[in-house]
């Protein structure tokens, strides 16, 4: 990071970075606690997650206002401008991650009313661990600016998509076996999709970081989509 003659300029840039780091840690906690509330049928924790989303909304607005003021006041160029614009883009992705965590928390009560097999919850936990690990590693790269470490993204994306597709197939099977499973499994399908989307936002953040540091767009290596549209579950023959 460059050092500027005007100290307050550096302080403004540092402030944006610190607020973004706070958003990242908060978003990670929200998702982790939302999945924990789902697995443990903890309605109290779910309510806490829903309330915690306000911090991300407020911080995103704060970052936007500060960044726009900095652009108008300092007229940053090159790497500085990319950093400011990158902060705006990353904060938007983190705000969406928080929304996805909140959406999971909102479904806790509905899922709790009809308990499903433990394997489904283990699958959701494993999927969440993968997505959160990816998000944490991406935010670590933002802090260190070590973009060469972003090579892990493709393999992690493939793992998340494969696990999500497997969970999607398993949930459909349970729904077909017993109509009483349809409502709770539908909620779990939405939860699984929300977790998978967190991985997509981590990918967006990685692309933004790469652009901020290098001034170039990250090479497109794969389409951003899951494979659940290819899942076909055959009905048993009577």
Secondary structure, 3 states (H helix, E strand, C coil): CCCCCCHHHHHHHHHHHHHHHHHHHHHHHHHHHHHHHHHHCCHHHHHHHHHHHHHHHHHHHHHHHHHHHHHHHHCCCHHHHHHHHHHHHHHHHHHHHHHHHHHHHHCHHHHHCCCCCHHHHHHHHHHHHHHHHHHHHHHHHHHHCCHHHHHHHHHHHHHHHHHHHHHHHHHHHHHHHCHHHHHHHHHHHHHHHHHHHHHHHHHHHHHHHHHHHHCCCCCCCCCCCCCHHHCCCCCCCC
